[in-house]
Amino acid sequence: MNTETLWEKIKQGLRDGAATAAEKAEYLGRLGRARLDIARTRHAIHDAFTELGGQIYDELKDHEAAVQAQTEAVQDQIATIGKLEEQLQNQEAQFKTLQESDRED
């Protein structure tokens, strides 16, 4: 039995194990960042809905303004919510792709 060969095999095994662990850590880091991005976008959508609700309330509380509830500020909030919902869909799709890529490995 050649000890140098055995030692080389042990070192190579340790290197392979460390490389695998580093790849897994990187993957888990990407998943964590993706989840955080999704949570931030959901929070931004919630904030936009809250702002929109306040604006609608202010418009409707005097009833005479009810017909003109579609002010520019309200339209801007609706557009913002639409963009955020699209961003959330993209982030969730990317997250799903990340999850599926790990299953293939």
Secondary structure, 3 states (H helix, E strand, C coil): CCHHHHHHHHHHHHHHHHHHHHHHHHHHHHHHHHHHHHHHHHHHHHHHHHHHHHHHHHHHCCCCCHHHCCCHHHHHHHHHHHHHHHHHHHHHHHHHHHHHHHHHC
